[in-house]
Amino acid sequence: MGADDDLFAVLDPALRVRGVTGLRVADASVFPTIPSVNPVLTVMLTAERAADLIRQQAGASLGLWVRPVSHRVLRRPRVSPVARRTG
């Protein structure tokens, strides 16, 4: 992945393969170097970004504005102290 003026970059910043219509790459091969942490999380975030880019492009072609999916942290439901004692 690289800038528009980078001749050696296979992908553009929107994860599209240069010279091929309708093909995006969303795996670890988009990284110029392998991250030092476990790459699974980084690949999942790349896939989420690719999904947002595809969703935005599909909405733009239909004349719609598509909001990216919000990334919320899932938490356990809070249980009041009263419910803990009686339950």
C-alpha positions in Angstrom: 0.0 0.0 0.0 1.3 3.4 -0.8 0.8 6.9 -2.0 -0.6 7.7 -5.5 2.9 8.7 -6.7 4.6 5.6 -5.4 5.5 3.4 -8.5 6.2 0.3 -6.4 3.0 0.3 -4.4 0.5 -2.4 -5.5 -2.4 -0.9 -3.6 -3.7 2.6 -3.3 -4.7 4.1 0.1 -8.3 2.8 -0.3 -6.9 -0.8 -0.5 -7.7 -1.1 -4.2 -5.3 -3.0 -6.5 -3.9 -0.7 -9.1 -4.8 -1.6 -12.6 -7.6 -4.0 -11.6 -11.2 -2.9 -11.3 -13.3 -4.1 -8.4 -10.5 -5.8 -6.4 -9.4 -4.8 -2.9 -7.0 -6.5 -0.5 -7.7 -6.7 3.2 -5.2 -9.1 4.7 -1.6 -8.9 6.2 -0.1 -8.4 2.8 -1.1 -4.7 2.9 1.5 -4.0 5.6 4.9 -2.8 4.4 6.4 -4.5 7.5 4.8 -7.0 9.9 3.7 -5.4 13.2 5.6 -6.4 16.3 2.3 -7.3 18.1 0.1 -10.2 17.2 -1.0 -9.4 13.6 -4.5 -10.9 14.0 -5.9 -7.7 15.6 -4.2 -5.5 13.0 -5.6 -7.7 10.2 -9.1 -7.5 11.7 -8.9 -3.7 11.9 -7.7 -3.6 8.3 -10.8 -5.7 7.3 -13.1 -3.3 9.2 -11.5 -0.4 7.4 -12.0 -2.1 4.1 -15.6 -2.8 4.9 -16.1 0.9 5.7 -14.5 1.9 2.4 -16.6 -0.5 0.4 -19.8 0.7 2.3 -18.9 4.3 1.6 -18.2 3.6 -2.1 -21.5 1.7 -2.5 -23.4 4.5 -0.8 -21.7 7.1 -3.0 -22.6 5.2 -6.2 -26.3 5.3 -5.1 -26.2 8.9 -4.1 -26.4 8.1 -0.4 -24.2 9.1 2.5 -23.2 6.0 4.5 -22.0 6.4 8.1 -19.1 4.1 9.0 -19.9 1.5 11.6 -19.2 2.7 15.1 -16.6 0.8 17.0 -18.0 0.4 20.5 -16.4 -1.5 23.3 -18.7 -4.3 24.5 -19.0 -4.4 28.3 -20.8 -6.7 30.7 -24.2 -5.2 31.8 -24.0 -3.5 35.2 -25.8 -5.2 38.0 -26.9 -3.1 40.9 -25.7 -4.2 44.4 -29.3 -4.8 45.4 -29.8 -7.2 42.6 -26.6 -9.1 43.6 -27.8 -9.7 47.2 -31.4 -10.7 46.2 -30.6 -12.7 43.1 
